[in-house]
Amino acid sequence: MIGIVGGVGPYAGVDLMRKVLDNTIAESDQEHMDVLLLSMPSGIMDRTDFLVGKTGMNPAFAIAGVLVTLGKAGATVAGIPCNTAHADEIFRVILERLQRKECRIKLLHMIDETVSYLGKTHPGLTRVGVLATTGTYQSGVYRKALEKNGYQVMVPSPEMQERLIHPSVYDPEYGIKSRSDPVHPRARENLLSGISYLKKQGAEAVILGCTEITMAVTGKDTGRMVAVDPARILARALIRSIDPARLKPEKSEDD
């Protein structure tokens, strides 16, 4: 059974579950994967707030608690549809807690899966841009993983990150966390400005490194740059972990 940690973004868990369904070969209800989604947002502190020092409470403890519950309910492999939760300061503690609780659930690492995906499906790319929240931006979780694998990494300037990119997700008036359906035009415009900036820096691909970002922009908005959706990649990795034969063939991100 696949386990999904919800509550790490308004639609994060639902988004990942939908992508599991969309990428599974199935001709009937019964042929779909068994999936357990547990969403308990009230106890999970904001990941960016922790990483930038606004709160001292590490969300890792609550996330690990959800994973332990999923494991007890029968999930054998799990994913966390939150890029920022994979920063070492959080993810390392999650793994430590799972070990302490003797939870044997296999936890996939979304950032590592994303970098692996790039190497396998776009072997000629060398310059990769990243759009993400400030927590992911400052932690450098994508930069470290990408540079370790030989990529040149482009990110928005610090000024653009704080004025446009982060507010597109977090601003209480127009950010996607507060205005998810539909996404506010200003949030989308901010993100498109970020994509344009990365394109001018020479990025050949852009990682949409926040679940909320993929709600506002898609591959159709990135032109010749490859749009990379980590949640979709995680969904496919979860399916592959259970039964590779039930994974749909790979297609482009903008299909």
Salt bridges, closest charged atoms under 4 A:
ASP15 OD2 - LYS19 NZ 2.92
ASP22 OD2 - ARG18 NE 3.80
ASP88 OD2 - ARG92 NE 3.35
GLU96 OE2 - ARG92 NH1 3.62
ASP112 OD2 - HIS109 ND1 3.65
GLU147 OE2 - ARG143 NH1 3.09
GLU159 OE2 - ARG163 NE 2.51
GLU204 OE2 - ARG127 NH2 3.99
GLU212 OE2 - LYS177 NZ 3.12
ASP221 OD1 - ARG188 NH2 2.88
ASP229 OD2 - LYS19 NZ 2.57
GLU250 OE2 - ARG232 NH2 2.75
GLU250 OE1 - ARG236 NE 3.28
GLU253 OE2 - ARG232 NH1 3.18
